[in-house]
Structure formats: C-alpha cells, structure tokens
Amino acid sequence: MIKVKLMNRRFFLKTLFVSSIISPFLYSKDEIRNELLLKKIPASGEYISSIGMGTWLTFDIGYNTKELKKRAEILNIFFNSGGQMIDSSPMYGTSERIIGKSLSLINNQQKLFSATKVWTPNKWHGVKQLENSKKYWKLKKFDLLQVHNLVNYEEHLETLMKLKKKRLLKYIGVTTSHGSRHSKLELIMKKYDLDFVQFTYNIVDREAENFLLPLARERNIAVIANRPFQGGRLFNSVKNKKLPSIAYDLGIKNWADYFLKFITGHPNITCAIPATSQIEHMQENMQALYGRFPSERERKILKQKFLKI
Ligand SMILES: NC(=O)c1ccc[n+]([C@@H]2O[C@H](COP(=O)([O-])OP(=O)(O)OC[C@H]3O[C@@H](n4cnc5c(N)ncnc54)[C@H](OP(=O)(O)O)[C@@H]3O)[C@@H](O)[C@H]2O)c1
C-alpha cells in the first residue's frame, strides 16, 4: 500500500497511473478506494469521499472580497485532496452564495457532491428556497436535498420525492443536530424511504450509536456526521497535548485527523462534514481522507485515550 500524505489530487492520481504502468496489478479499483477512504452510499452503490465540508458560519462572510478569495482557496485544497460533499442550508446566511462564487473561482470541482437543505415551515416557500439555492450555487440540480432540522418534514419530503422521481434530484434526506429529536428522527427513518440522514456524531457525542446508527444500517440509509469537532470545542482540551501513541500506529497526523478518523471509522457513517474558515485547518482536516480506517477495537482506544486527557 502506498503512503499518501496531503498532496495534489492530480499528482496523486498521476502517481497511481504511473505506478500501475510499472506494475499493472499493483492497484485494484478497491485499493484506490481504500487509499482515498471512500464510503458507499447504500441506496445507490455510489462511492463518495468520507470527508466532506460544512459551511455554517465559516462561509457566511457577507460580501468581503478578501475573505471570498480565502474560501475559494479552501475549496481548492478540499477538491485537490479528494473532497466531494459540501453541505449548506438557506439558514446559513450568505454561505450558499459564497459557495457558488468560490466554485466559479476554481476549476477542480468536477467531483462536487452538492448537499443543501429546505428550511421553512411553508411548503411553497420550500420550492422557492430550492430555486434560490440552485441560483446561488450556480447548479442545475443538487445531489442531495435535506429537510433541515425536520421542519415541516411531511410536506417537504413530498416535494423532494416528486423531484427525485422526475430525476431532478439524486438523493433526499433529513437532518437534526446537537442530539435533539432523535426519537422523532427514528420514526421518520422507519416511515420514509430516505437516502441520507444527518445528525451529530463525534468522539464525545455518541448517543447515535445506541439506535440511530444501527437503524441506518438496517434501512440502508447513508449517514452524515455533523459537528464532528463539537463546533470546535474538542480542540480546547487537546491544546499543546501530544497525540497518543495509537495515533502514530494508525498514521494519524494531527488532532483533527484523530477526531475525524474516529467518526469515519464507524462502519455505518458515510461522511463527516467538518467546517473551517482557515486554509491550514482544511489541510489538516483532509489528512483524514488518507491512510486507513481504524478498526472497532482501535476506535475504542482512540476514544479512551482522548477521554483520559
Ligand atoms: N441541523 C443541521 O442540519 C446542522 C446542524 C449543525 C451543523 N450542521 C452542518 O455540519 C457542519 C459542521 O458542524 P459545525 O460547523 O457546527 O462544527 P464543527 O465542524 O464540529 O466545528 C467547526 C469549528 O471547528 C474549527 N476547526 C475546524 N478545523 C479545525 C482544525 N483543523 N483545527 C482547529 N480548529 C478547527 C473551526 O474553526 P476555524 O474556522 O478557525 O477552522 C470551527 O470553529 C456545519 O458547518 C453544517 O454544514 C448541520
């Protein structure tokens, strides 16, 4: 297995190509998948990178040109590293507009997996929001549309299912966060044919392990883990702290990588969506797309070592 740190994706793929000429049997498709740590979307069998990107607060920058250029650079690193899913919402102020503007400033976004939400109590307004979102992102259609925080999920899911049927949308889902309304989410997951659910799961907030994650597996639903760093709080407890030795055994390079691999190592998690406004942080976060997933035993150790700090 080749070792890949953070590197330009094109260079990475070129390296694979050259290597496979030298030894055509060196890399099977599955090995390349392992290399980039992709996960399968159960509903379709499509593979997607296990590290995506959130945009709450971090992309809500108003009309500041300097900050916009920085966001474009962040996206550039994201895509060069193999990132795909970008998650947003009409709730996130100017974020959707900034995503669209940043995407037009770069040229490596071909693998974008676009995910946004409807967030309104009104059915008709949901349709309007979707039209606006397409305009802001400069897209003809989204890969995934989610009902934000379960708001009026019954009517919005009706709209989204119709769009999916007409192939104007690839996947549908619902979201919640901060551990709220898990019992309601459970009922929705049982009742509707969802492709995705999104809820909070991180090394501290693990309530979803009890029933939501097993249910997602049973119902063939892909899972997006939001608040993977507990909104950034996880970093407070590891300031100036060295990584435990298990991290070195696993090839984990920094605390962001540590927190993210704990999440994506869970067999029922499809994608974690850390948010950042910093170029260096994006570089750190994308390390988690390389190496290997920890086993169940290793995840337990990652958790125990962190909780002892
Ligand atoms: N109900 C919902 O649907 C819902 C609710 C919550 C969240 N979400 C989605 O999930 C995404 C992620 O959740 P979140 O934004 O709440 O929190 P998060 O991703 O857990 O944490 C974001 C915070 O972590 C910091 N950070 C990121 N990378 C870092 C690194 N390598 N080192 C140090 N600090 C780092 C960021 O600060 P810097 O900017 O300084 O890097 C930011 O303050 C959201 O953006 C949103 O897309 C959805």
The ligand as a Tripos MOL2 file, in Angstrom:
@<TRIPOS>MOLECULE
LIG
   48    52     1     0     0
SMALL
NO_CHARGES

@<TRIPOS>ATOM
      1 N1        -29.1720   20.7210   11.7640 N.am      1 LIG1
      2 C1        -28.2570   20.7030   10.8270 C.2       1 LIG1
      3 O1        -28.5510   20.3770    9.6920 O.2       1 LIG1
      4 C2        -26.8430   21.0450   11.1690 C.ar      1 LIG1
      5 C3        -26.5190   21.4940   12.4580 C.ar      1 LIG1
      6 C4        -25.1840   21.7430   12.7440 C.ar      1 LIG1
      7 C5        -24.2110   21.5910   11.7640 C.ar      1 LIG1
      8 N2        -24.5570   21.1970   10.5100 N.ar      1 LIG1
      9 C6        -23.5560   21.0580    9.4220 C.3       1 LIG1
     10 O2        -22.3670   20.4520    9.9710 O.3       1 LIG1
     11 C7        -21.2320   21.2790    9.7140 C.3       1 LIG1
     12 C8        -20.1710   21.0750   10.7820 C.3       1 LIG1
     13 O3        -20.6340   21.4360   12.0660 O.3       1 LIG1
     14 P1        -20.1740   22.7920   12.7870 P.3       1 LIG1
     15 O4        -19.7750   23.7800   11.7820 O.co2     1 LIG1
     16 O5        -21.2430   23.1410   13.7420 O.co2     1 LIG1
     17 O6        -18.9500   22.3720   13.6990 O.3       1 LIG1
     18 P2        -17.5640   21.5650   13.5280 P.3       1 LIG1
     19 O7        -17.2700   21.2490   12.1170 O.co2     1 LIG1
     20 O8        -17.6220   20.4870   14.5340 O.co2     1 LIG1
     21 O9        -16.5130   22.6710   14.0690 O.3       1 LIG1
     22 C9        -16.2340   23.8170   13.3630 C.3       1 LIG1
     23 C10       -15.2180   24.6100   14.1790 C.3       1 LIG1
     24 O10       -14.0010   23.8600   14.2820 O.3       1 LIG1
     25 C11       -12.8930   24.6950   13.9590 C.3       1 LIG1
     26 N3        -11.9210   23.8740   13.2100 N.ar      1 LIG1
     27 C12       -12.1030   23.2360   12.0280 C.ar      1 LIG1
     28 N4        -10.9920   22.5610   11.6820 N.ar      1 LIG1
     29 C13       -10.0890   22.7870   12.6490 C.ar      1 LIG1
     30 C14        -8.7550   22.3610   12.8470 C.ar      1 LIG1
     31 N5         -8.1330   21.5520   11.9950 N.pl3     1 LIG1
     32 N6         -8.0910   22.8050   13.9630 N.ar      1 LIG1
     33 C15        -8.7080   23.6170   14.8560 C.ar      1 LIG1
     34 N7         -9.9730   24.0490   14.7230 N.ar      1 LIG1
     35 C16       -10.6610   23.6400   13.6340 C.ar      1 LIG1
     36 C17       -13.4440   25.7820   13.0920 C.3       1 LIG1
     37 O11       -12.7140   26.9730   13.3060 O.3       1 LIG1
     38 P3        -11.8160   27.6100   12.1170 P.3       1 LIG1
     39 O12       -12.7870   28.2910   11.2090 O.co2     1 LIG1
     40 O13       -10.9060   28.5210   12.8620 O.co2     1 LIG1
     41 O14       -11.1050   26.4770   11.4540 O.co2     1 LIG1
     42 C18       -14.8840   25.9390   13.5720 C.3       1 LIG1
     43 O15       -14.9580   26.8960   14.5940 O.3       1 LIG1
     44 C19       -21.8540   22.6800    9.6660 C.3       1 LIG1
     45 O16       -20.9790   23.6300    9.1170 O.3       1 LIG1
     46 C20       -23.0980   22.4090    8.8570 C.3       1 LIG1
     47 O17       -22.8020   22.3240    7.4890 O.3       1 LIG1
     48 C21       -25.8600   20.8940   10.1950 C.ar      1 LIG1
@<TRIPOS>BOND
     1     1     2 1
     2     2     3 2
     3     2     4 1
     4     4     5 ar
     5     4    48 ar
     6     5     6 ar
     7     6     7 ar
     8     7     8 ar
     9     8     9 1
    10     8    48 ar
    11     9    10 1
    12     9    46 1
    13    10    11 1
    14    11    12 1
    15    11    44 1
    16    12    13 1
    17    13    14 1
    18    14    15 2
    19    14    16 1
    20    14    17 1
    21    17    18 1
    22    18    19 2
    23    18    20 1
    24    18    21 1
    25    21    22 1
    26    22    23 1
    27    23    24 1
    28    23    42 1
    29    24    25 1
    30    25    26 1
    31    25    36 1
    32    26    27 ar
    33    26    35 ar
    34    27    28 ar
    35    28    29 ar
    36    29    30 ar
    37    29    35 ar
    38    30    31 1
    39    30    32 ar
    40    32    33 ar
    41    33    34 ar
    42    34    35 ar
    43    36    37 1
    44    36    42 1
    45    37    38 1
    46    38    39 2
    47    38    40 1
    48    38    41 1
    49    42    43 1
    50    44    45 1
    51    44    46 1
    52    46    47 1
@<TRIPOS>SUBSTRUCTURE
     1 LIG1         1 GROUP 0 **** ****
